Amino acid sequence: MGRILAIDYGLKRCGFAWTDLSRIIATPLSPCETNQIFIQLEEWVKSEPIDIFVLGKPLRFDNSFTHSTEEILNFGSVLQKKYEHIPLIFFDERFTSVMAKDAMIQAGATRTQKKK
């Protein structure tokens, strides 16, 4: 079984996390500049078995697109063409920031840590 690689595509920078080979634990990876994303992805795809890409898809509460949704969908299209052997799943990320903030509060994070 290979890893699941999650991609948080941003207009300037992209964040990543991947699972262990058992798909139990997700570990954050180093972010990169958006214009370097395919260089970074190629390194990981060559070095590790990746079975699935998960790409965050930002939507508003009414299911309409945000200012970045179209660009993320375009990136997803290019990603699917380049790595057609690796399935791509879009993940509705509307509540992920709220969940992350709640988790930080429960963990006792300081205001400075929550702003990062």
Secondary structure as UniProt FT lines:
FT   STRAND          3..8
FT   STRAND          13..19
FT   TURN            21..22
FT   STRAND          26..33
FT   HELIX           34..36
FT   HELIX           37..47
FT   STRAND          50..57
FT   TURN            61..62
FT   TURN            67..68
FT   HELIX           69..82
FT   TURN            83..85
FT   STRAND          88..92
FT   TURN            94..95
FT   HELIX           96..106
FT   TURN            107..108
FT   HELIX           111..115
//
